[in-house]
């Protein structure tokens, strides 16, 4: 779901928050591997439904969270398994797949009630390809391939280029275009089919012209009838970075790495505060998950493109968020700079620091 089109409902006492009570101030921290495991286990304690095998929207546990965010939580489970090698986390990966299988009509890409927008589908297509990378099981790859074909056939504009965001083809948003590049590159890695690499190059090239400022590394949220919509969101910066890194690794072309670094630099210098802390994003809406997506891809730049200069910045964000966690529950918050509210919070806004802790190595 494009962040720019989400409702920005404000928080109120009816949300069950307890922001007015100041929780104990925790000392400065330097997170550890044990903290990363604890943060994930706590996130699951408060948000995971063993019955549904998916995640609740809030700590109230009244409803399952939005369809596209479940794919991000699935990515998180895969990252935990990669970090720990614990078979229990691999089982979690398999369980979340089964939860989605039941909830979303067995991943029936033609069900336009379950799937009502292209980028919701693409997040799952990406995650399914990653599940195949992790397990080698063909069922994941088969669904990723068929989902990609469905979206490409209906969303790609063969005349003007780029991917449409919604079924009505009202605009071409970053949240579908750069994830499409990532999905194509994953499928290229898994199948070796050159057509996926070409699709990735074509969409990325279109996005550079129509969704990016080549002088700054800023990524527009959307392009509607030729006009760029300039709203800064961390997930758009992140997917652009990830797409560029994957193309760089596949082609060896320096320009792709330069684009990725420029976008990372813009995020750090222009979207963060003077201390380098990432924006809060997500006032009681799904935007709280955006930094989880950014975290996955900024660490791809660090690890897979050998750019460790960003590590101190990311660690500072993690330590700030972890230091401001809810001391009683161990939950983190979307606004890293303030104590986590002690009342009800969303899984979306609690997720990003947890994801960052799974992909970023501790300083010690």
C-alpha positions in Angstrom: 0.0 0.0 0.0 1.5 3.4 -1.0 2.3 5.3 2.1 1.2 8.6 0.6 -2.4 7.3 0.3 -2.8 5.8 3.7 -5.1 7.4 6.3 -3.2 9.6 8.8 -5.6 9.0 11.7 -4.3 10.7 14.8 -3.7 8.9 18.1 -6.3 9.5 20.8 -7.0 8.1 24.3 -9.5 5.7 22.6 -6.5 3.9 21.1 -5.6 2.7 24.6 -2.3 4.4 24.7 -0.8 5.7 27.9 1.5 8.3 26.6 0.9 10.7 29.5 2.6 8.4 32.0 6.4 8.6 31.8 7.9 5.1 31.9 11.3 4.7 33.6 14.1 6.1 31.5 16.5 3.4 30.5 20.3 3.9 30.4 22.1 4.3 27.1 22.5 0.9 25.5 24.6 -0.9 22.9 22.4 -3.7 21.6 23.7 -7.3 21.5 22.7 -10.5 19.6 20.8 -11.5 22.7 18.9 -8.3 22.6 18.0 -9.0 18.9 16.6 -12.4 19.9 14.7 -10.9 22.9 13.2 -8.1 20.8 11.9 -10.6 18.2 10.6 -13.0 20.8 8.8 -10.1 22.5 7.4 -8.9 19.2 5.9 -12.3 18.7 4.6 -12.6 22.2 2.5 -9.4 21.8 1.6 -9.6 18.1 1.8 -13.1 16.6 -1.3 -15.3 16.5 -0.4 -19.0 16.7 -3.9 -19.9 15.5 -3.9 -17.6 12.4 -0.1 -18.0 12.0 -0.1 -14.3 11.1 0.3 -11.1 13.0 -2.3 -8.9 14.8 -2.6 -5.2 13.9 -2.3 -4.1 17.5 -1.6 -5.3 21.0 -5.4 -5.5 21.5 -5.3 -8.7 19.3 -8.7 -8.0 17.8 -7.8 -8.2 14.1 -5.1 -9.5 11.8 -2.8 -6.8 10.3 -2.8 -5.6 6.8 -2.0 -8.1 4.0 1.2 -6.4 2.8 2.7 -6.0 6.2 2.5 -9.7 6.8 5.0 -10.2 4.0 7.4 -7.8 5.8 7.0 -9.8 9.1 7.7 -12.9 7.1 10.9 -11.3 5.8 11.7 -10.6 9.4 11.3 -14.3 10.3 13.6 -15.3 7.5 16.2 -12.7 8.7 16.0 -14.1 12.2 16.7 -17.6 10.9 19.6 -16.4 8.8 21.0 -14.7 11.9 20.6 -17.5 14.3 20.4 -20.7 12.3 17.8 -21.9 14.9 15.5 -24.6 13.4 12.6 -23.1 15.5 12.9 -20.0 13.4 12.9 -21.9 10.2 9.6 -23.5 11.4 8.3 -20.0 12.0 9.1 -19.2 8.4 7.0 -22.2 7.3 4.2 -21.4 9.7 3.8 -17.9 8.4 3.6 -19.2 4.9 0.8 -21.6 5.9 -1.0 -18.7 7.6 -0.9 -16.7 4.5 -1.9 -19.7 2.4 -5.1 -20.1 4.4 -5.9 -16.4 4.8 -5.2 -15.3 1.2 -7.0 -17.9 -0.8 -3.9 -20.2 -1.2 -2.1 -17.2 -2.8 -4.6 -17.1 -5.6 -3.3 -14.1 -7.6 -6.5 -13.9 -9.6 -8.7 -13.2 -6.5 -9.3 -9.5 -6.8 -11.0 -9.3 -3.4 -7.9 -10.7 -1.6 -5.5 -8.8 -3.8 -6.8 -5.3 -4.5 -3.6 -3.5 -5.4 -0.4 -4.4 -7.2 2.2 -3.6 -4.6 0.5 -5.7 -1.9 1.0 -8.6 -4.3 4.6 -7.7 -5.0 5.7 -7.7 -1.4 4.6 -11.3 -1.1 6.1 -12.2 -4.5 9.5 -10.9 -3.1 9.1 -12.8 0.1 8.1 -16.0 -1.7 11.3 -15.8 -3.8 13.3 -15.3 -0.6 11.7 -18.3 1.0 12.8 -20.4 -2.0 16.4 -19.0 -1.6 16.2 -20.0 2.1 14.7 -23.5 1.7 15.1 -24.6 -1.9 11.4 -25.7 -1.8 9.8 -25.3 -5.2 6.3 -24.3 -3.9 7.7 -20.9 -3.0 9.3 -20.3 -6.3 6.3 -21.5 -8.3 4.1 -19.0 -6.5 6.6 -16.2 -6.9 6.9 -16.8 -10.6 3.2 -17.0 -11.2 2.6 -13.9 -9.1 5.2 -11.9 -10.9 3.7 -12.8 -14.2 0.2 -11.8 -13.1 1.4 -8.4 -11.9 3.7 -7.8 -14.8 1.1 -8.6 -17.4 -1.5 -6.2 -15.8 0.7 -3.5 -14.3 3.6 -2.9 -16.7 3.0 -0.1 -19.2 4.5 -1.3 -22.5 4.0 2.1 -24.2 5.4 4.5 -21.6 7.3 2.2 -19.3 6.9 1.7 -15.5 4.5 -0.1 -13.3 1.0 1.1 -12.4 0.3 1.0 -8.6 -3.4 0.2 -8.7 -5.9 -1.8 -10.8 -7.3 1.4 -12.2 -3.9 2.5 -13.5 -4.2 5.9 -11.8 -0.5 6.3 -11.1 3.0 4.7 -11.1 4.3 4.7 -7.6 7.7 3.9 -6.1 6.1 1.2 -4.0 5.5 -1.0 -7.0 8.3 0.0 -9.3 11.4 -0.6 -7.2 9.9 -3.7 -5.5 9.3 -5.0 -9.0 13.0 -4.6 -9.7 13.8 -6.5 -6.5 11.4 -9.3 -7.3 12.8 -9.6 -10.9 16.3 -9.7 -9.6 15.5 -12.4 -7.0 13.8 -14.5 -9.7 16.8 -13.9 -12.0 19.0 -15.3 -9.2 16.7 -18.3 -8.6 15.9 -19.2 -12.3 18.8 -17.8 -14.3 16.4 -16.5 -16.8 17.8 -13.4 -18.5 14.3 -12.0 -19.1 14.0 -11.1 -15.4 17.3 -9.2 -15.5 16.1 -7.2 -18.5 12.8 -6.4 -16.9 14.6 -5.2 -13.8 16.9 -3.0 -15.9 14.0 -1.5 -17.8 11.9 -0.7 -14.7 14.9 0.7 -12.9 15.8 2.9 -15.8 12.2 4.2 -16.0 12.2 4.9 -12.2 15.5 6.8 -12.4 13.8 9.3 -14.8 10.3 9.4 -13.4 10.6 8.7 -9.7 14.1 10.0 -8.7 16.0 13.3 -8.4 19.3 12.4 -9.9 21.0 15.3 -8.2 20.1 14.4 -4.7 19.1 10.7 -4.4 15.6 11.7 -3.3 12.9 9.2 -4.4 9.4 10.5 -5.2 6.4 8.6 -3.8 4.6 8.5 -7.1 4.3 9.7 -10.6 0.8 10.6 -11.8 0.4 11.4 -15.4 4.0 12.6 -15.7 4.1 14.6 -12.4 6.3 13.4 -9.6 4.8 13.4 -6.1 7.5 14.4 -3.7 6.9 12.9 -0.4 9.8 11.4 1.6 9.3 7.8 2.8 12.0 5.6 4.1 10.7 2.5 2.3 10.9 4.2 -1.1 14.5 5.1 -0.3 15.1 1.6 0.8 13.6 -0.3 -2.1 15.5 2.0 -4.5 18.7 1.2 -2.7 18.0 -2.5 -2.7 17.1 -2.5 -6.4 20.3 -0.6 -7.3 22.5 -2.9 -5.2 21.1 -6.0 -6.8 21.6 -4.6 -10.3 25.2 -3.6 -9.3 26.0 -7.1 -8.1 24.5 -8.7 -11.2 26.1 -6.4 -13.7 29.2 -4.9 -12.0 28.2 -1.5 -13.3 29.4 1.2 -10.9 26.5 3.6 -11.7 24.1 1.3 -9.9 26.2 1.4 -6.7 26.6 5.2 -7.0 22.8 5.5 -7.2 22.4 3.4 -4.1 24.9 5.4 -2.1 23.4 8.7 -3.2 19.9 7.5 -2.0 21.4 6.3 1.3 23.2 9.6 1.8 20.0 11.6 1.1 18.1 9.5 3.7 20.8 10.1 6.3 21.3 13.8 5.6 17.9 15.1 4.6 15.3 12.8 6.2 16.9 12.3 9.6 17.2 14.8 12.5 20.4 16.5 13.4 21.4 13.4 15.4 20.8 11.1 12.5 17.7 9.5 13.8 15.3 8.3 11.2 11.8 9.9 10.9 9.0 8.5 13.1 6.5 7.7 10.3 3.2 6.0 11.0 0.9 7.9 13.4 -1.5 5.0 14.1 -1.3 3.7 10.5 0.6 1.2 8.4 3.4 3.6 7.7 5.0 2.4 11.0 6.4 -0.6 9.1 8.3 1.5 6.5 11.6 1.7 8.4 11.5 -2.2 8.6 11.7 -2.2 4.8 14.4 0.5 4.8 16.4 -1.5 7.3 16.4 -4.6 5.2 17.8 -2.8 2.1 20.2 -0.4 3.8 21.9 -3.4 5.3 22.0 -5.0 1.8 24.1 -2.0 0.8 26.4 -2.4 3.8 26.8 -6.1 3.6 26.5 -7.0 -0.1 28.1 -3.9 -1.6 30.7 -3.5 1.1 29.7 0.0 2.4 30.3 -0.2 6.1 30.3 3.6 6.5 26.5 3.4 7.2 26.9 1.0 10.1 27.4 3.6 12.9 24.3 5.5 11.7 22.1 2.4 11.7 23.5 1.2 15.1 22.7 4.6 16.6 19.1 4.3 15.5 18.8 0.8 16.9 20.4 1.8 20.2 18.1 4.8 20.5 15.0 2.8 19.8 16.1 -0.1 22.1 17.0 2.3 24.9 13.5 3.8 24.7 11.7 0.5 24.6 8.8 -0.1 27.0 10.7 -1.4 30.0 7.9 -3.6 31.1 7.0 -5.2 27.8 10.2 -4.9 25.8 8.4 -3.4 22.8 10.0 -0.7 20.6 8.2 2.2 19.0 8.1 3.9 15.6 9.5 7.2 17.1 12.9 6.0 18.3 13.6 9.3 20.2 10.7 9.0 22.7 9.8 6.3 25.3 7.5 3.7 23.8 3.9 4.3 24.9 2.8 1.9 27.6 -0.8 1.5 26.2 -1.9 -0.3 23.0 0.4 0.1 20.1 0.5 -1.4 16.5 2.6 -4.2 15.2 3.5 -1.8 12.4 5.1 0.8 14.6 6.7 -1.8 16.9 8.4 -3.7 14.0 11.1 -1.5 12.5 13.6 -1.5 15.3 13.2 -5.3 15.6 13.9 -5.8 11.9 17.0 -3.5 12.1 18.3 -5.6 15.0 18.0 -8.8 12.9 20.0 -7.5 10.0 22.5 -5.1 11.6 25.4 -6.7 13.5 26.0 -5.2 17.0 29.0 -3.1 17.6 30.4 -5.6 20.0 
